[in-house]
């Protein structure tokens, strides 16, 4: 079993109504959120749900880069399309049920010089090791989709 290598994230949010600003300790970045108009927001910033889903696409790409280095393959441009289904009845009306996403579908296209075997390993290891993907899977969300390798463009072949 691997030894623990803990990275701690400290965030602080402030806001009024359904809008909030979040700072990550030690970072100059500010995350602004606003609820979807259906939930009383003004749509001045992405909703928390959009950020949660964006976290999955971004973490998939970051994790793939880590795995690719280990496999000795190069990756170029990513194109990740995500579709998520959420029954908002629990949130909006207090209905009984599961307030979680019922399903998430990821379509991942990535430029690479990987062989088919390496690409299969890249996909499997990325899905296994991505913390956000595991957060979704372990909460019972069905994640489906497909990964498609694309030829690595000549201008992106330099390591």
C-alpha positions in Angstrom: 0.0 0.0 0.0 1.3 3.5 -0.9 2.2 5.9 1.8 -0.1 8.8 2.4 0.8 12.0 0.6 -1.8 14.5 1.9 -2.5 17.8 0.3 -4.9 19.9 2.3 -7.2 22.4 0.7 -8.6 25.3 2.8 -11.4 27.4 1.3 -13.4 30.2 2.7 -16.7 31.4 1.2 -18.7 34.6 1.8 -21.9 35.8 0.2 -25.5 36.8 0.4 -28.6 35.3 -1.1 -27.5 32.6 -3.5 -24.3 34.2 -4.7 -20.9 33.5 -3.0 -17.2 34.3 -3.4 -14.8 31.6 -2.4 -11.0 31.9 -1.8 -8.6 29.1 -1.6 -6.0 29.7 1.1 -2.6 30.5 -0.4 -4.0 31.2 -3.9 -4.9 34.6 -5.5 -7.8 33.0 -7.3 -11.4 33.9 -6.5 -14.2 31.5 -7.3 -17.6 33.2 -7.9 -20.8 31.3 -7.8 -24.4 32.1 -8.4 -27.4 29.9 -8.5 -29.3 29.1 -11.7 -32.3 31.5 -12.1 -34.7 28.6 -11.4 -33.3 28.6 -7.8 -33.3 32.4 -7.3 -29.9 33.3 -8.9 -29.1 36.1 -11.3 -26.8 33.9 -13.4 -23.8 36.3 -12.8 -21.4 33.4 -12.4 -21.4 29.6 -12.9 -23.6 27.6 -10.5 -22.1 25.4 -7.8 -23.4 22.4 -9.9 -21.5 23.6 -13.0 -18.3 23.9 -10.9 -18.8 20.4 -9.6 -19.2 19.0 -13.1 -16.3 21.2 -14.4 -14.2 19.7 -11.6 -14.7 16.2 -13.2 -13.7 17.3 -16.7 -10.6 19.2 -15.4 -9.5 16.5 -12.9 -9.8 13.9 -15.7 -7.4 15.9 -17.9 -5.0 16.5 -15.0 -5.0 12.9 -13.9 -4.5 11.7 -17.5 -1.3 13.9 -17.7 0.1 12.3 -14.6 -0.7 8.8 -15.9 0.7 9.6 -19.4 4.1 10.6 -17.9 4.3 7.2 -16.1 3.4 5.4 -19.4 5.9 7.4 -21.4 3.3 8.7 -23.8 2.5 12.3 -25.0 -0.8 13.9 -24.9 -1.9 17.0 -26.8 -5.3 18.7 -26.9 -8.2 17.3 -24.9 -11.9 17.7 -25.9 -14.2 16.6 -23.1 -18.0 16.7 -23.4 -20.0 16.1 -20.3 -23.7 15.5 -19.9 -25.2 15.1 -16.4 -28.8 14.3 -15.4 -30.1 15.8 -12.2 -33.7 15.5 -10.9 -34.0 18.8 -9.1 -37.3 17.8 -7.2 -35.4 17.2 -4.0 -33.6 20.5 -4.1 -36.4 22.7 -5.5 -39.5 21.2 -3.7 -38.1 19.1 -0.9 -39.4 15.9 -2.5 -38.2 12.6 -1.1 -35.5 10.9 -3.1 -31.9 11.2 -4.1 -30.8 14.7 -4.7 -27.7 13.5 -6.5 -26.9 13.3 -10.2 -28.5 10.1 -11.6 -25.9 9.8 -14.3 -22.9 11.4 -15.9 -21.6 10.8 -19.4 -18.1 11.8 -20.5 -16.9 11.8 -24.1 -13.2 12.2 -24.0 -11.1 12.8 -27.1 -7.4 13.3 -26.7 -4.5 13.7 -29.1 -1.8 11.1 -28.2 1.0 9.0 -29.6 -0.1 6.1 -27.4 -0.5 2.6 -28.8 -4.0 1.1 -28.4 -2.8 -0.9 -25.4 -1.3 2.2 -23.8 -4.4 4.2 -24.5 -6.6 1.6 -22.8 -4.3 1.7 -19.8 -4.4 5.5 -19.8 -8.2 5.5 -19.7 -8.4 2.8 -17.0 -5.8 4.3 -14.8 -7.2 7.9 -15.2 -10.7 6.7 -14.2 -9.3 4.8 -11.3 -7.0 7.5 -10.0 -9.0 10.7 -10.6 -10.2 11.9 -7.2 -13.2 13.7 -8.6 -14.2 10.6 -10.6 -13.9 8.5 -7.6 -16.0 11.0 -5.6 -18.8 10.6 -8.1 -18.5 6.8 -8.5 -18.4 6.1 -4.7 -21.5 8.3 -4.2 -23.4 5.9 -6.5 -23.4 8.0 -9.7 -23.2 6.0 -12.9 -20.5 7.4 -15.1 -20.5 6.3 -18.7 -18.9 7.4 -21.9 -16.1 6.7 -24.2 -12.5 7.7 -24.8 -11.3 8.3 -28.4 -7.6 8.6 -29.3 -6.7 11.2 -31.9 -3.4 11.6 -33.8 -1.0 13.9 -32.0 -0.4 17.0 -34.2 3.1 17.6 -35.3 3.3 20.9 -33.5 2.5 19.2 -30.2 4.9 16.3 -30.6 7.7 18.0 -28.6 7.7 16.7 -25.1 
